[in-house]
Amino acid sequence: MPARKIFEDADEFSKGDRWEALAWDVPASDEFPERLKYSFQYLGPADEEILRYDNANDAHGVGRHHRHLRGEVEGIEFEGLRLHIEKFLDEVETIHEQGFV
């Protein structure tokens, strides 16, 4: 079974910062036991990475589900795709409102 995109959304703020979120249904494997691969990112006006949630690998030693915030990486709990997207978007909104762009 090939990967199938199950979610895609994006938006841009007036100052040029933007976010995008993608998720795919993938074949079950040791790498993706939830059959889900995702990448959500928040970028500044010059495409600099501000925030990213992903489950690409555990190369950082913090767990498969993790977040990158301005170069720091930490493990995060995964409670389902919908809640994960909501958590990401809440964090994007907070960062944007605090003017960290």
NORGIKA-V906024 format. One line per field, one symbol per residue. phi: phi as a letter, one per 40 degrees, with the letter a starting at -180 (. if undefined). psi: psi as a letter, one per 40 degrees, with the letter a starting at -180 (. if undefined). Layout:
# NORGIKA-V906024
phi=???
psi=???
This chain:
# NORGIKA-V906024
phi=.ccbcbaaaaabcccgcababbabcbccaccbccfbbaabbbbcdcgccbaababcabccgbhdcabbbfgcbacbcbbhcdcccccdcccdccccccgcc
psi=hiihhehhiiihideeiiiihiiihiihiddgdefhhihhihiidfehhdihhifdifeefeidhiihhfeihiiiihfidddddddddddddddddefe.
